[in-house]
Amino acid sequence: MPTLLLPMPLRPYAENQRAVQVQGRTVQEVLEDLVTRYPRLRPHLFDESGRLQPFVHVFLNGEDVRTMQGPETPVPEDAELRLLPSIAGG
């Protein structure tokens, strides 16, 4: 089962989990599984039309899925995914 690692700013919306076992054959399915289980994450990951927010980056085994097939990128059973939202401020 794939593992999704959550960055510190998103953990409070997922019961302070650092890593979550997720299900899905594609990045989109994995993210849908995540927000189904932790609905408070949805507005931090998706816009109103259900598209991944432009400031959220997803890495699959260290590679940005935007350079692959985006949300339709296949996810192997032993994959490690990381969410990396852009953080602004100073």
C-alpha positions as CSV (number, residue, x, y, z in Angstrom):
1,M,0.0,0.0,0.0
2,P,1.4,3.4,-0.9
3,T,2.6,5.7,1.9
4,L,1.9,9.5,1.8
5,L,4.1,11.8,3.9
6,L,2.5,14.9,5.1
7,P,4.4,18.1,5.8
8,M,4.1,19.7,9.3
9,P,1.7,22.5,8.2
10,L,-0.9,19.9,7.0
11,R,-0.6,17.4,9.9
12,P,-3.2,19.1,12.1
13,Y,-5.8,18.4,9.4
14,A,-5.0,14.7,9.4
15,E,-4.9,13.9,13.2
16,N,-1.3,15.0,13.3
17,Q,-0.2,12.0,11.2
18,R,3.3,12.2,9.7
19,A,2.6,9.4,7.2
20,V,-0.7,7.8,6.0
21,Q,-1.2,4.6,4.2
22,V,-3.4,5.4,1.2
23,Q,-5.2,3.5,-1.6
24,G,-5.4,4.3,-5.3
25,R,-4.0,3.4,-8.6
26,T,-3.3,7.1,-9.6
27,V,-2.1,10.2,-7.8
28,Q,-5.7,11.6,-8.1
29,E,-7.2,8.4,-6.5
30,V,-4.6,8.5,-3.7
31,L,-5.4,12.1,-2.9
32,E,-9.2,11.5,-3.0
33,D,-8.6,8.6,-0.6
34,L,-6.7,10.9,1.7
35,V,-9.3,13.7,1.7
36,T,-12.1,11.2,2.1
37,R,-10.5,10.0,5.3
38,Y,-9.4,13.5,6.4
39,P,-11.9,15.9,5.0
40,R,-10.4,19.0,6.6
41,L,-7.4,18.6,4.2
42,R,-9.6,19.1,1.1
43,P,-9.5,22.9,1.0
44,H,-5.8,22.9,1.5
45,L,-5.2,20.5,-1.5
46,F,-8.1,21.2,-4.0
47,D,-9.8,24.2,-5.4
48,E,-13.6,24.5,-5.6
49,S,-13.7,22.6,-8.9
50,G,-11.8,19.7,-7.5
51,R,-8.4,20.4,-9.2
52,L,-5.2,20.2,-7.2
53,Q,-4.3,23.7,-6.0
54,P,-1.4,25.2,-8.1
55,F,0.7,25.7,-4.9
56,V,0.6,22.0,-3.9
57,H,3.3,19.8,-5.3
58,V,3.1,16.0,-5.2
59,F,6.2,13.9,-5.4
60,L,6.2,10.2,-6.2
61,N,9.3,8.4,-5.2
62,G,11.2,11.7,-5.3
63,E,9.9,12.9,-8.7
64,D,7.4,15.8,-9.2
65,V,4.3,14.3,-10.7
66,R,3.8,17.5,-12.8
67,T,6.8,16.3,-14.9
68,M,5.1,12.9,-15.2
69,Q,1.4,12.4,-16.0
70,G,0.1,14.8,-13.3
71,P,-2.9,13.6,-11.4
72,E,-3.1,10.6,-13.7
73,T,0.4,9.3,-12.8
74,P,0.2,5.6,-11.8
75,V,1.1,4.9,-8.2
76,P,2.9,1.6,-7.5
77,E,1.9,-0.4,-4.4
78,D,5.2,0.3,-2.7
79,A,5.3,4.0,-3.6
80,E,6.2,6.9,-1.3
81,L,4.4,10.1,-2.0
82,R,5.1,13.5,-0.5
83,L,2.9,16.6,-0.4
84,L,4.8,19.9,-0.5
85,P,2.7,23.0,-0.4
86,S,4.4,26.3,-1.2
87,I,4.9,28.4,1.9
88,A,5.1,32.1,1.8
89,G,5.9,34.7,4.3
90,G,8.9,36.3,5.8
